[in-house]
Amino acid sequence: MLFMIIVKIVYCRPCGYLDRALELARDLLQYFENIKVEIEQGKNGIFDVYLNDELIFSRYKEKRFPENMEILKEVGKRINNSN
């Protein structure tokens, strides 16, 4: 069985971050096989990205949004380390 990567994107719905979350989800799904992407509504300015339940990016902590490529690179590193 192949190792399944699960990425969860939690975004602030009232802030209008849905398009950003969908764009990141699309990039992840286009780039990787064997990946599941979950998008969850949040509030209070949240935009967090989890990889297998581990927080890998927090807009609150970083004071910015992630670049899609930095998330793709981090997921790629994890996939390569799990093989």
N, C-alpha and C positions, 0 to 999 in steps of 0.2 A: 504494500500500500504506500502511496506517495504521501509525503509530509504535507499537510494542508496548512497554509498560512492564512490567518484571519486578521484582516485589518478593519478596525472600527474607527469611523470618523464621527466625532460628536461635535455638532455645530450649533451656533446660536440662531434659532429660527427667527425670533423677533428682530435680530440684527441684520437679517438678509444674507446670511452666509451660505445658504443652500447651494447657489450656483458654484461657489468655490468648492464646496464639499463634493458636488457632482463631478466637477472637472477633475479633481484629484482621484475620485473613484474610477472615472473613465480611464484615466492614464494608467492606473494600477492594473485594471482589467485588460487593457490593451497590451501592456508590457509583460505581464506574468501569466503563466498557466498555473493551475492548481492554487488559486487564490480565491478567497471569499472576502467580499467587501461589505461591511455593514455600515449604514448611515443612520445615526440616531439624533433626534431633535434634542436640543438643550436650550439654555438661556444664559443670561448674564455675560454675554460676550465670549462664550466658550468656543474654542476651535481646537480640539484635542485629537491626536491620532494615536491609536493603540495598535500594537502588533502582538498578537496572541496574548492579550490582556496586559501587556506591558506598555506603559505610556512612553512613546518615543518622541512626541512633540506636543508642546503646550503653548498656545498663543499667549496665555497669561504669563507664563514663566519667561518666554523668549521676547515678549513685547512686540511681536510681529507675527505675520502669517508664515507658514512654511512655503518654501519653493517646492513645487511638485517634484523636481529632480532630486532634491535632498531626501525626500521621502522614498522615492524610487530606489535611490542608492542604499538607503538604510535597509529597506526590505530585501534588496538584492544581496546585501551582506549577510543577512540572517538566513536567506535561502541557501547561499553557498556554504555557510557554516554548518547547516543542518544536514547537508549531503555527505 
